[in-house]
Amino acid sequence: MTIKEAQAAYEDWDKAPVMHGYKMPDHKKAWQRRELIILGQMWNRGAQAEEIAKVLKRSRSSVSGKRRSLGLPSRTQISREKAAEHDAALRKSALSAPKKTVLSWAQASVLTRKELRGRTYRVRCCRNLVTITCMSRSDKIRWNEAANIECAYRYFALQSHHLIAQDFLLTSDAIRSHASLEECIPESRRKKLVYFIYEDAIEYITSRGIFRRHCSVMEGARFWTNSKLRRLSRRARKSRRLRGLVAAYDLAA
């Protein structure tokens, strides 16, 4: 997949209707859609069946049986040499791919920040096609609108910022700084959830009247707010304050 194909895939994806999926049976021990999402996300992140069973409050055998019926890959124990060979093969395929090719999360995870410069990779455990692009001359990244909304939805769904950082292949400080500038930190005390439910984010946004708007001062800046009066983003206020400090320093010099 090329970068152009990825951009065409997530263009206007935030306006698409939400697919709630099929309804599960209503008997006592039936697996609900929410539990299936948690199982898939935790299993893809490398969690063991015992950890997933504790979160879902189910037995280990029930989790293992549902994992097999969903077709999720089984865990295989390999030696350190085999693991090193696998990482080396991923690294070789990532470095040999053209710069316009979108790397998978697994390929990007074995590269250093310097090797990721100028490359684009996919975000892990994401229901939409969300990509991150690294700048070619620095370790900074370029956030597109799809990545902005994905990060905000995960915050509104109260997912732990450490897990968000793992899925975005960034540091926790970078995720918290970006969420602060986007003003998408929930008001209540954050819970450390190990999963992300898209419908929880939608419910949080609609129940509090939160919407996304353009900043009237800084071009291209957008932020989340529940006030129709305020039109200045935190990013614009911070930039204005920094410019004022620089002007004061030049005047004193």
Accessible surface in RSA format (square Angstrom, percent):
REM  Atomic radii and reference values for relative SASA: ProtOr
REM  Chains: A
REM  Algorithm: Lee & Richards
REM  Probe-radius: 1.40
REM  Slices: 20
REM RES _ NUM      All-atoms   Total-Side   Main-Chain    Non-polar    All polar
REM                ABS   REL    ABS   REL    ABS   REL    ABS   REL    ABS   REL
RES MET A   1   110.23  57.1  63.56  42.1  46.67 111.1  68.29  58.1  41.94  55.6
RES THR A   2    58.87  41.9  58.87  59.7   0.00   0.0  54.22  72.8   4.65   7.0
RES ILE A   3    44.20  25.2  43.94  32.7   0.25   0.6  43.94  31.6   0.25   0.7
RES LYS A   4   164.64  80.3 158.01  97.0   6.63  15.8 102.63  92.4  62.01  66.0
RES GLU A   5    98.49  56.5  90.27  68.3   8.22  19.6  39.30  76.0  59.19  48.3
RES ALA A   6     0.97   0.9   0.97   1.5   0.00   0.0   0.97   1.4   0.00   0.0
RES GLN A   7    92.42  51.7  89.19  65.2   3.23   7.7  21.98  46.8  70.44  53.4
RES ALA A   8    70.03  64.4  49.52  76.4  20.51  46.7  52.32  73.7  17.71  46.9
RES ALA A   9    60.87  56.0  25.00  38.6  35.87  81.6  36.91  52.0  23.96  63.5
RES TYR A  10    28.10  13.1  24.50  13.9   3.60   9.4  18.71  14.1   9.40  11.6
RES GLU A  11   122.47  70.3 101.15  76.5  21.32  50.8  34.13  66.0  88.34  72.1
RES ASP A  12    85.57  59.9  71.81  71.5  13.76  32.5  15.87  37.4  69.70  69.5
RES TRP A  13    29.37  11.8  18.68   9.0  10.69  25.1  19.63  10.5   9.74  15.8
RES ASP A  14    68.27  47.8  41.61  41.4  26.66  63.0   6.56  15.4  61.71  61.5
RES LYS A  15   160.43  78.3 127.89  78.5  32.53  77.5  86.78  78.1  73.64  78.4
RES ALA A  16    57.08  52.5  39.79  61.4  17.28  39.3  45.28  63.8  11.80  31.3
RES PRO A  17   119.17  86.9  98.85  90.1  20.31  73.8 110.27  91.0   8.90  55.3
RES VAL A  18    52.49  34.5  30.05  27.2  22.44  54.1  33.81  29.4  18.68  50.7
RES MET A  19   145.32  75.3 137.93  91.3   7.39  17.6 103.12  87.7  42.20  55.9
RES HIS A  20   116.03  63.4 107.95  75.0   8.08  20.7  77.43  79.8  38.60  44.9
RES GLY A  21    56.49  69.7   0.00   N/A  56.49  69.7  30.53  83.8  25.97  58.2
RES TYR A  22   145.39  67.9 131.02  74.5  14.36  37.4 120.37  90.5  25.02  30.8
RES LYS A  23   199.40  97.3 171.35 105.1  28.05  66.8 118.55 106.7  80.85  86.1
RES MET A  24    37.91  19.6  17.42  11.5  20.49  48.8  17.65  15.0  20.26  26.8
RES PRO A  25    72.07  52.5  59.24  54.0  12.83  46.6  71.53  59.1   0.54   3.4
RES ASP A  26   143.84 100.8 116.19 115.6  27.65  65.4  38.89  91.5 104.94 104.7
RES HIS A  27   118.32  64.7 103.04  71.6  15.28  39.1  87.46  90.1  30.86  35.9
RES LYS A  28   198.43  96.8 158.13  97.0  40.30  96.0 112.38 101.2  86.05  91.7
RES LYS A  29   160.76  78.4 150.19  92.1  10.57  25.2  94.83  85.4  65.93  70.2
RES ALA A  30     9.41   8.7   1.86   2.9   7.55  17.2   6.66   9.4   2.75   7.3
RES TRP A  31    20.85   8.4  17.98   8.7   2.87   6.7  10.49   5.6  10.36  16.8
RES GLN A  32    77.44  43.3  77.44  56.6   0.00   0.0  39.62  84.3  37.82  28.7
RES ARG A  33    66.93  28.1  65.13  33.2   1.80   4.3  33.02  45.1  33.91  20.6
RES ARG A  34   100.67  42.3  97.18  49.5   3.49   8.3  49.88  68.2  50.79  30.8
RES GLU A  35    32.36  18.6  32.36  24.5   0.00   0.0  13.36  25.8  19.00  15.5
RES LEU A  36    24.69  13.8  19.24  13.8   5.45  13.7  19.24  13.5   5.45  14.7
RES ILE A  37    44.07  25.1  36.71  27.3   7.36  17.7  44.07  31.7   0.00   0.0
RES ILE A  38     8.02   4.6   8.02   6.0   0.00   0.0   8.02   5.8   0.00   0.0
RES LEU A  39     0.00   0.0   0.00   0.0   0.00   0.0   0.00   0.0   0.00   0.0
RES GLY A  40    14.24  17.6   0.00   N/A  14.24  17.6  14.24  39.1   0.00   0.0
RES GLN A  41    22.05  12.3  20.46  15.0   1.58   3.8  10.75  22.9  11.30   8.6
RES MET A  42    12.88   6.7  11.50   7.6   1.38   3.3  12.88  10.9   0.00   0.0
RES TRP A  43    15.41   6.2  13.73   6.6   1.68   3.9  13.73   7.3   1.68   2.7
RES ASN A  44    84.11  58.0  59.20  57.2  24.91  60.0  16.33  39.3  67.78  65.5
RES ARG A  45    40.78  17.1  13.45   6.9  27.33  65.1  14.36  19.6  26.42  16.0
RES GLY A  46    43.00  53.0   0.00   N/A  43.00  53.0  25.45  69.8  17.56  39.3
RES ALA A  47    14.39  13.2   8.35  12.9   6.05  13.8  13.29  18.7   1.11   2.9
RES GLN A  48    87.03  48.7  87.03  63.6   0.00   0.0  29.03  61.8  57.99  44.0
RES ALA A  49     7.27   6.7   5.92   9.1   1.35   3.1   5.92   8.3   1.35   3.6
RES GLU A  50    93.31  53.6  86.03  65.1   7.29  17.3  56.67 109.6  36.64  29.9
RES GLU A  51    91.77  52.7  85.80  64.9   5.97  14.2  39.33  76.1  52.43  42.8
RES ILE A  52     0.00   0.0   0.00   0.0   0.00   0.0   0.00   0.0   0.00   0.0
RES ALA A  53     7.98   7.3   6.98  10.8   1.00   2.3   6.98   9.8   1.00   2.6
RES LYS A  54   171.13  83.5 151.91  93.2  19.23  45.8 104.29  93.9  66.85  71.2
RES VAL A  55    57.73  38.0  33.54  30.4  24.19  58.3  39.81  34.6  17.93  48.6
RES LEU A  56    15.87   8.8   3.30   2.4  12.57  31.6   6.97   4.9   8.90  24.0
RES LYS A  57   191.47  93.4 155.62  95.5  35.86  85.4 108.79  97.9  82.69  88.1
RES ARG A  58    53.54  22.5  34.02  17.3  19.52  46.5  19.99  27.3  33.55  20.3
RES SER A  59    63.37  53.5  48.36  64.5  15.01  34.6  48.38 103.0  14.99  21.0
RES ARG A  60   129.54  54.4 123.48  62.9   6.06  14.4  41.04  56.1  88.50  53.6
RES SER A  61    84.62  71.5  71.15  95.0  13.47  31.0  52.55 111.9  32.07  44.9
RES SER A  62    35.83  30.3  22.34  29.8  13.49  31.1  26.93  57.3   8.90  12.5
RES VAL A  63     0.23   0.2   0.23   0.2   0.00   0.0   0.23   0.2   0.00   0.0
RES SER A  64    17.30  14.6  15.30  20.4   2.00   4.6  12.51  26.6   4.79   6.7
RES GLY A  65    26.97  33.3   0.00   N/A  26.97  33.3  21.27  58.4   5.70  12.8
RES LYS A  66    52.51  25.6  48.44  29.7   4.06   9.7   9.85   8.9  42.66  45.4
RES ARG A  67    28.96  12.2  28.96  14.8   0.00   0.0   0.13   0.2  28.83  17.5
RES ARG A  68   149.27  62.7 129.62  66.1  19.65  46.8  55.96  76.5  93.31  56.6
RES SER A  69    83.42  70.5  40.90  54.6  42.53  98.0  51.45 109.6  31.97  44.8
RES LEU A  70    79.48  44.3  48.55  34.7  30.93  77.7  52.16  36.6  27.32  73.5
RES GLY A  71    62.55  77.1   0.00   N/A  62.55  77.1  33.86  92.9  28.69  64.3
RES LEU A  72    33.21  18.5  28.28  20.2   4.93  12.4  28.30  19.9   4.91  13.2
RES PRO A  73    92.25  67.2  80.42  73.3  11.83  43.0  92.14  76.1   0.11   0.7
RES SER A  74    66.91  56.5  49.02  65.4  17.88  41.2  22.90  48.8  44.00  61.6
RES ARG A  75    97.84  41.1  70.47  35.9  27.36  65.2  51.83  70.8  46.00  27.9
RES THR A  76   105.13  74.8  80.03  81.1  25.10  59.8  60.52  81.3  44.61  67.4
RES GLN A  77   188.22 105.3 152.47 111.4  35.76  85.1  60.71 129.2 127.51  96.7
RES ILE A  78   102.35  58.2  68.26  50.9  34.09  82.2  76.30  54.9  26.05  70.7
RES SER A  79    57.33  48.4  41.55  55.5  15.78  36.3  45.06  96.0  12.26  17.2
RES ARG A  80   214.36  90.0 205.16 104.6   9.20  21.9  78.12 106.8 136.24  82.6
RES GLU A  81   119.27  68.5 113.86  86.1   5.41  12.9  64.13 124.0  55.14  45.0
RES LYS A  82   122.18  59.6 118.88  72.9   3.30   7.9  67.46  60.7  54.72  58.3
RES ALA A  83    38.25  35.2  36.79  56.8   1.46   3.3  38.08  53.6   0.17   0.4
RES ALA A  84    61.23  56.3  50.03  77.2  11.20  25.5  56.71  79.9   4.52  12.0
RES GLU A  85   106.01  60.9  96.80  73.2   9.21  21.9  44.12  85.3  61.89  50.5
RES HIS A  86   108.74  59.4 102.20  71.0   6.55  16.7  70.30  72.5  38.44  44.7
RES ASP A  87    66.19  46.4  65.51  65.2   0.67   1.6  15.57  36.6  50.62  50.5
RES ALA A  88    57.14  52.5  48.67  75.1   8.48  19.3  52.76  74.3   4.38  11.6
RES ALA A  89    61.26  56.3  49.55  76.5  11.71  26.6  55.87  78.7   5.39  14.3
RES LEU A  90    36.35  20.2  35.26  25.2   1.10   2.8  36.10  25.4   0.25   0.7
RES ARG A  91    83.43  35.0  83.43  42.5   0.00   0.0  30.67  41.9  52.76  32.0
RES LYS A  92   156.00  76.1 150.45  92.3   5.55  13.2  98.03  88.2  57.98  61.8
RES SER A  93    46.39  39.2  36.50  48.7   9.89  22.8  40.28  85.8   6.11   8.6
RES ALA A  94     0.00   0.0   0.00   0.0   0.00   0.0   0.00   0.0   0.00   0.0
RES LEU A  95    78.11  43.5  60.12  43.0  17.99  45.2  60.45  42.5  17.66  47.5
RES SER A  96    87.88  74.3  51.09  68.2  36.80  84.8  47.55 101.3  40.34  56.5
RES ALA A  97    19.72  18.1  10.84  16.7   8.89  20.2  15.88  22.4   3.84  10.2
RES PRO A  98    91.41  66.6  79.88  72.8  11.53  41.9  91.41  75.5   0.00   0.0
RES LYS A  99   110.43  53.9 104.83  64.3   5.60  13.3  64.54  58.1  45.90  48.9
RES LYS A 100   149.36  72.9 149.19  91.5   0.17   0.4  96.20  86.6  53.17  56.6
RES THR A 101    36.64  26.1  36.18  36.7   0.47   1.1  25.30  34.0  11.34  17.1
RES VAL A 102    14.09   9.3   0.64   0.6  13.45  32.4   0.64   0.6  13.45  36.5
RES LEU A 103     0.94   0.5   0.81   0.6   0.14   0.3   0.94   0.7   0.00   0.0
RES SER A 104    48.10  40.6  45.19  60.3   2.91   6.7  41.01  87.3   7.08   9.9
RES TRP A 105    58.58  23.5  55.63  26.9   2.95   6.9  55.63  29.7   2.95   4.8
RES ALA A 106    41.68  38.3  39.40  60.8   2.29   5.2  40.02  56.4   1.66   4.4
RES GLN A 107    35.96  20.1  35.96  26.3   0.00   0.0   3.06   6.5  32.90  25.0
RES ALA A 108     1.12   1.0   0.00   0.0   1.12   2.5   0.00   0.0   1.12   3.0
RES SER A 109    46.71  39.5  17.42  23.2  29.29  67.5  10.92  23.2  35.79  50.1
RES VAL A 110    37.33  24.6  18.51  16.8  18.82  45.3  27.02  23.5  10.31  28.0
RES LEU A 111    14.62   8.1   0.00   0.0  14.62  36.8   0.70   0.5  13.92  37.5
RES THR A 112    73.57  52.3  66.47  67.4   7.10  16.9  69.60  93.5   3.97   6.0
RES ARG A 113    79.14  33.2  74.49  38.0   4.64  11.1  63.58  86.9  15.56   9.4
RES LYS A 114   151.21  73.8 141.31  86.7   9.90  23.6  83.82  75.4  67.39  71.8
RES GLU A 115    48.00  27.6  35.02  26.5  12.98  30.9  27.87  53.9  20.14  16.4
RES LEU A 116     2.51   1.4   2.51   1.8   0.00   0.0   2.51   1.8   0.00   0.0
RES ARG A 117    71.10  29.9  66.41  33.9   4.69  11.2  11.09  15.2  60.01  36.4
RES GLY A 118    21.81  26.9   0.00   N/A  21.81  26.9   9.73  26.7  12.08  27.1
RES ARG A 119    14.49   6.1  14.49   7.4   0.00   0.0   0.26   0.4  14.23   8.6
RES THR A 120     1.32   0.9   1.32   1.3   0.00   0.0   1.04   1.4   0.28   0.4
RES TYR A 121     0.00   0.0   0.00   0.0   0.00   0.0   0.00   0.0   0.00   0.0
RES ARG A 122    91.63  38.5  91.63  46.7   0.00   0.0  21.03  28.7  70.60  42.8
RES VAL A 123     8.42   5.5   0.00   0.0   8.42  20.3   0.00   0.0   8.42  22.8
RES ARG A 124    36.74  15.4  32.67  16.7   4.08   9.7  21.28  29.1  15.47   9.4
RES CYS A 125    26.92  20.4   0.87   1.0  26.05  61.2  15.81  40.1  11.11  12.0
RES CYS A 126    25.58  19.3   1.45   1.6  24.12  56.7   2.49   6.3  23.09  24.9
RES ARG A 127   108.33  45.5  62.95  32.1  45.38 108.0  44.43  60.7  63.90  38.7
RES ASN A 128    35.45  24.4  28.71  27.7   6.73  16.2   8.23  19.8  27.22  26.3
RES LEU A 129    24.80  13.8  17.31  12.4   7.50  18.8  17.40  12.2   7.40  19.9
RES VAL A 130     1.10   0.7   0.00   0.0   1.10   2.6   0.00   0.0   1.10   3.0
RES THR A 131     3.84   2.7   3.84   3.9   0.00   0.0   0.00   0.0   3.84   5.8
RES ILE A 132     0.00   0.0   0.00   0.0   0.00   0.0   0.00   0.0   0.00   0.0
RES THR A 133    28.78  20.5  28.77  29.2   0.01   0.0  17.31  23.2  11.47  17.3
RES CYS A 134     3.99   3.0   2.14   2.4   1.85   4.3   1.94   4.9   2.05   2.2
RES MET A 135    68.71  35.6  67.51  44.7   1.19   2.8  50.15  42.6  18.56  24.6
RES SER A 136    78.56  66.4  59.12  78.9  19.43  44.8  33.97  72.3  44.58  62.5
RES ARG A 137   221.57  93.0 195.83  99.8  25.73  61.3  71.47  97.7 150.10  91.0
RES SER A 138    36.27  30.7  33.95  45.3   2.32   5.4  32.53  69.3   3.74   5.2
RES ASP A 139    74.80  52.4  59.77  59.5  15.03  35.5  25.30  59.6  49.50  49.4
RES LYS A 140   147.61  72.0 140.49  86.2   7.11  16.9  89.83  80.9  57.78  61.5
RES ILE A 141    24.86  14.1  11.75   8.8  13.12  31.6  11.75   8.5  13.12  35.6
RES ARG A 142   127.63  53.6 123.85  63.1   3.78   9.0  57.27  78.3  70.36  42.6
RES TRP A 143    55.83  22.4  31.91  15.4  23.92  56.2  21.24  11.3  34.60  56.1
RES ASN A 144    35.12  24.2  27.43  26.5   7.70  18.5  31.05  74.7   4.07   3.9
RES GLU A 145    62.97  36.2  56.26  42.6   6.70  16.0  45.46  87.9  17.51  14.3
RES ALA A 146     1.63   1.5   0.07   0.1   1.57   3.6   0.20   0.3   1.44   3.8
RES ALA A 147     0.00   0.0   0.00   0.0   0.00   0.0   0.00   0.0   0.00   0.0
RES ASN A 148    17.08  11.8  16.43  15.9   0.65   1.6   0.00   0.0  17.08  16.5
RES ILE A 149     7.19   4.1   7.19   5.4   0.00   0.0   7.19   5.2   0.00   0.0
RES GLU A 150     0.42   0.2   0.42   0.3   0.00   0.0   0.00   0.0   0.42   0.3
RES CYS A 151     0.71   0.5   0.71   0.8   0.00   0.0   0.53   1.4   0.17   0.2
RES ALA A 152     0.48   0.4   0.25   0.4   0.23   0.5   0.25   0.4   0.23   0.6
RES TYR A 153    23.28  10.9  23.28  13.2   0.00   0.0   0.98   0.7  22.30  27.5
RES ARG A 154     0.13   0.1   0.13   0.1   0.00   0.0   0.00   0.0   0.13   0.1
RES TYR A 155     2.55   1.2   2.55   1.4   0.00   0.0   1.99   1.5   0.56   0.7
RES PHE A 156     5.99   3.0   3.65   2.3   2.34   6.1   3.65   2.2   2.34   6.7
RES ALA A 157     4.40   4.0   0.12   0.2   4.29   9.7   1.22   1.7   3.18   8.4
RES LEU A 158    28.29  15.8  28.29  20.2   0.00   0.0  28.29  19.9   0.00   0.0
RES GLN A 159     0.00   0.0   0.00   0.0   0.00   0.0   0.00   0.0   0.00   0.0
RES SER A 160    10.32   8.7   8.62  11.5   1.70   3.9   6.50  13.8   3.83   5.4
RES HIS A 161    23.87  13.0  23.87  16.6   0.00   0.0  19.02  19.6   4.85   5.6
RES HIS A 162    84.85  46.4  83.18  57.8   1.67   4.3  58.23  60.0  26.62  31.0
RES LEU A 163    27.26  15.2  27.26  19.5   0.00   0.0  27.26  19.1   0.00   0.0
RES ILE A 164     0.00   0.0   0.00   0.0   0.00   0.0   0.00   0.0   0.00   0.0
RES ALA A 165     4.81   4.4   4.55   7.0   0.26   0.6   4.58   6.4   0.23   0.6
RES GLN A 166    90.99  50.9  83.72  61.2   7.27  17.3  34.70  73.9  56.29  42.7
RES ASP A 167     0.00   0.0   0.00   0.0   0.00   0.0   0.00   0.0   0.00   0.0
RES PHE A 168     0.00   0.0   0.00   0.0   0.00   0.0   0.00   0.0   0.00   0.0
RES LEU A 169    33.98  18.9  23.96  17.1  10.03  25.2  30.15  21.2   3.84  10.3
RES LEU A 170    29.65  16.5  10.57   7.6  19.09  48.0  17.66  12.4  11.99  32.3
RES THR A 171    91.43  65.0  84.56  85.7   6.87  16.4  82.34 110.6   9.09  13.7
RES SER A 172    25.18  21.3  20.65  27.6   4.53  10.4  10.24  21.8  14.94  20.9
RES ASP A 173    96.65  67.7  91.27  90.8   5.38  12.7  32.75  77.1  63.90  63.7
RES ALA A 174    41.78  38.4  29.59  45.7  12.19  27.7  38.06  53.6   3.72   9.9
RES ILE A 175     0.00   0.0   0.00   0.0   0.00   0.0   0.00   0.0   0.00   0.0
RES ARG A 176   109.14  45.8 106.76  54.4   2.38   5.7  37.34  51.0  71.80  43.5
RES SER A 177    58.30  49.3  49.89  66.6   8.41  19.4  32.09  68.3  26.21  36.7
RES HIS A 178    16.65   9.1  14.02   9.7   2.63   6.7  10.02  10.3   6.63   7.7
RES ALA A 179     0.00   0.0   0.00   0.0   0.00   0.0   0.00   0.0   0.00   0.0
RES SER A 180    32.76  27.7  32.68  43.6   0.08   0.2  14.35  30.6  18.40  25.8
RES LEU A 181    36.03  20.1  35.86  25.7   0.16   0.4  35.86  25.2   0.16   0.4
RES GLU A 182     4.78   2.7   4.78   3.6   0.00   0.0   0.94   1.8   3.84   3.1
RES GLU A 183    28.11  16.1  11.81   8.9  16.29  38.8   9.52  18.4  18.59  15.2
RES CYS A 184     1.58   1.2   1.09   1.2   0.49   1.2   0.49   1.2   1.09   1.2
RES ILE A 185    83.98  47.8  63.98  47.7  20.01  48.2  63.98  46.1  20.01  54.3
RES PRO A 186     7.50   5.5   0.00   0.0   7.50  27.3   1.29   1.1   6.21  38.6
RES GLU A 187   133.77  76.8  95.36  72.1  38.42  91.5  57.51 111.2  76.27  62.3
RES SER A 188    59.64  50.4  44.36  59.2  15.28  35.2  47.69 101.6  11.95  16.7
RES ARG A 189   224.01  94.1 200.93 102.4  23.08  55.0  82.50 112.7 141.51  85.8
RES ARG A 190    63.53  26.7  41.89  21.4  21.64  51.5  37.72  51.6  25.81  15.6
RES LYS A 191   127.84  62.4 122.75  75.3   5.09  12.1  72.57  65.3  55.27  58.9
RES LYS A 192   165.28  80.6 138.75  85.1  26.53  63.2  87.12  78.4  78.16  83.3
RES LEU A 193    39.61  22.1  38.33  27.4   1.28   3.2  39.61  27.8   0.00   0.0
RES VAL A 194    57.48  37.8  56.03  50.7   1.45   3.5  56.03  48.7   1.45   3.9
RES TYR A 195    29.39  13.7  29.24  16.6   0.15   0.4   5.85   4.4  23.54  29.0
RES PHE A 196     7.74   3.9   5.75   3.6   2.00   5.2   6.10   3.7   1.64   4.7
RES ILE A 197     6.23   3.5   4.90   3.6   1.33   3.2   4.90   3.5   1.33   3.6
RES TYR A 198    22.31  10.4  20.10  11.4   2.21   5.8   5.78   4.3  16.53  20.4
RES GLU A 199    38.31  22.0  34.83  26.4   3.47   8.3  34.50  66.7   3.81   3.1
RES ASP A 200    34.15  23.9  30.13  30.0   4.02   9.5  13.05  30.7  21.10  21.0
RES ALA A 201     0.00   0.0   0.00   0.0   0.00   0.0   0.00   0.0   0.00   0.0
RES ILE A 202    51.65  29.4  51.64  38.5   0.01   0.0  51.65  37.2   0.00   0.0
RES GLU A 203   114.85  65.9 111.09  84.0   3.77   9.0  39.64  76.7  75.21  61.4
RES TYR A 204    19.02   8.9  15.81   9.0   3.21   8.3  17.88  13.4   1.14   1.4
RES ILE A 205    19.48  11.1  19.27  14.4   0.22   0.5  19.27  13.9   0.22   0.6
RES THR A 206    96.06  68.3  69.79  70.8  26.27  62.6  64.16  86.2  31.90  48.2
RES SER A 207    78.72  66.5  35.65  47.6  43.07  99.2  45.84  97.6  32.88  46.1
RES ARG A 208    95.83  40.2  78.85  40.2  16.98  40.4  26.45  36.1  69.38  42.1
RES GLY A 209    45.34  55.9   0.00   N/A  45.34  55.9  36.60 100.4   8.74  19.6
RES ILE A 210    25.01  14.2  16.33  12.2   8.68  20.9  16.33  11.8   8.68  23.6
RES PHE A 211    65.74  32.9  61.79  38.3   3.95  10.3  65.74  39.9   0.00   0.0
RES ARG A 212    35.30  14.8  14.35   7.3  20.94  49.9  12.85  17.6  22.44  13.6
RES ARG A 213    43.38  18.2  40.16  20.5   3.22   7.7  12.16  16.6  31.22  18.9
RES HIS A 214   115.54  63.1 107.52  74.7   8.02  20.5  79.14  81.6  36.40  42.4
RES CYS A 215    11.52   8.7   0.00   0.0  11.52  27.1   0.00   0.0  11.52  12.4
RES SER A 216    78.11  66.0  36.29  48.4  41.82  96.3  38.52  82.0  39.59  55.5
RES VAL A 217    73.42  48.3  41.96  38.0  31.46  75.8  46.41  40.3  27.01  73.3
RES MET A 218    49.69  25.7  44.18  29.2   5.51  13.1  39.50  33.6  10.19  13.5
RES GLU A 219   175.81 100.9 143.41 108.5  32.40  77.1  64.96 125.7 110.85  90.5
RES GLY A 220    69.95  86.3   0.00   N/A  69.95  86.3  36.73 100.8  33.22  74.4
RES ALA A 221     5.80   5.3   0.72   1.1   5.08  11.6   4.80   6.8   1.00   2.7
RES ARG A 222    66.52  27.9  63.98  32.6   2.54   6.1   9.89  13.5  56.64  34.3
RES PHE A 223     0.00   0.0   0.00   0.0   0.00   0.0   0.00   0.0   0.00   0.0
RES TRP A 224    16.30   6.5  13.16   6.4   3.14   7.4  13.27   7.1   3.03   4.9
RES THR A 225     8.31   5.9   0.80   0.8   7.51  17.9   7.51  10.1   0.80   1.2
RES ASN A 226    86.84  59.9  60.35  58.3  26.50  63.8   5.53  13.3  81.31  78.6
RES SER A 227    38.37  32.4  33.44  44.6   4.93  11.4  26.49  56.4  11.88  16.6
RES LYS A 228   162.72  79.4 152.84  93.8   9.88  23.5  95.10  85.6  67.62  72.0
RES LEU A 229   154.03  85.8 142.09 101.7  11.94  30.0 142.39 100.0  11.64  31.3
RES ARG A 230    84.01  35.3  76.31  38.9   7.71  18.4  56.98  77.9  27.03  16.4
RES ARG A 231   123.32  51.8 119.35  60.8   3.97   9.5  29.18  39.9  94.14  57.1
RES LEU A 232    49.92  27.8  49.92  35.7   0.00   0.0  49.92  35.1   0.00   0.0
RES SER A 233     0.04   0.0   0.04   0.1   0.00   0.0   0.04   0.1   0.00   0.0
RES ARG A 234    94.24  39.6  94.24  48.0   0.00   0.0  27.35  37.4  66.89  40.5
RES ARG A 235    60.48  25.4  59.49  30.3   0.99   2.4  29.96  40.9  30.52  18.5
RES ALA A 236     4.19   3.8   1.96   3.0   2.23   5.1   2.37   3.3   1.81   4.8
RES ARG A 237    88.14  37.0  83.06  42.3   5.08  12.1  44.98  61.5  43.16  26.2
RES LYS A 238    90.30  44.1  90.03  55.2   0.27   0.6  46.43  41.8  43.87  46.7
RES SER A 239    28.10  23.7  24.31  32.4   3.79   8.7  13.20  28.1  14.90  20.9
RES ARG A 240   119.61  50.2 116.41  59.3   3.20   7.6  52.38  71.6  67.23  40.7
RES ARG A 241   142.68  59.9 132.73  67.7   9.95  23.7  63.67  87.0  79.01  47.9
RES LEU A 242    93.85  52.3  93.54  66.9   0.30   0.8  93.61  65.7   0.24   0.6
RES ARG A 243   135.80  57.0 128.94  65.7   6.86  16.3  73.85 100.9  61.95  37.5
RES GLY A 244    40.94  50.5   0.00   N/A  40.94  50.5  34.67  95.1   6.27  14.0
RES LEU A 245   113.08  63.0 107.93  77.2   5.14  12.9 108.45  76.2   4.63  12.5
RES VAL A 246    91.79  60.4  89.26  80.8   2.53   6.1  91.77  79.7   0.02   0.1
RES ALA A 247    61.01  56.1  50.54  78.0  10.47  23.8  56.25  79.2   4.76  12.6
RES ALA A 248    58.96  54.2  48.78  75.3  10.17  23.1  54.17  76.3   4.78  12.7
RES TYR A 249   160.50  74.9 154.98  88.2   5.52  14.4 111.78  84.0  48.72  60.1
RES ASP A 250    92.41  64.7  74.96  74.6  17.45  41.3  30.16  71.0  62.25  62.1
RES LEU A 251   161.28  89.8 135.39  96.9  25.89  65.1 140.90  99.0  20.38  54.8
RES ALA A 252    92.55  85.1  50.88  78.5  41.67  94.8  62.94  88.6  29.62  78.5
RES ALA A 253   109.92 101.1  39.06  60.3  70.86 161.2  65.06  91.6  44.86 118.8
END  Absolute sums over single chains surface
CHAIN  1 A    15666.9      12882.4       2784.6       9011.9       6655.0
END  Absolute sums over all chains
TOTAL         15666.9      12882.4       2784.6       9011.9       6655.0
